[in-house]
Amino acid sequence: MSTLLQPAADAIVCHCLQISGSEIKTAAGAIEAPTVRCIMKCTGAGTGCTACHRRIRRVLEDQCPSGSSPTCVIR
């Protein structure tokens, strides 16, 4: 059951580009230390109106351990 605080994995997170939480999780899995900025570069999510940045951050918090580094490393 999804709540307003945590979007469902397949719910649309970025409405401008129609990018789902599962797409963001897939992209985050390919990045050593994913950030909103990294997800923006990889998927385009968050590059429109930017209203989804909080939702992207929540998906990343769910995906990544709390002690992960905030730096962006793309290989």
Stockholm file with secondary structure:
# STOCKHOLM 1.0

chainA/1-75         MSTLLQPAADAIVCHCLQISGSEIKTAAGAIEAPTVRCIMKCTGAGTGCTACHRRIRRVLEDQCPSGSSPTCVIR
#=GR chainA/1-75 SS CCCSSSCCTTSEEETTTTEEHHHHHHHHHTSSSCCHHHHHHHHCTTSSSCTTHHHHHHHHHHHSCTTCCSCCCCC
#=GC SS_cons        CCCSSSCCTTSEEETTTTEEHHHHHHHHHTSSSCCHHHHHHHHCTTSSSCTTHHHHHHHHHHHSCTTCCSCCCCC
//
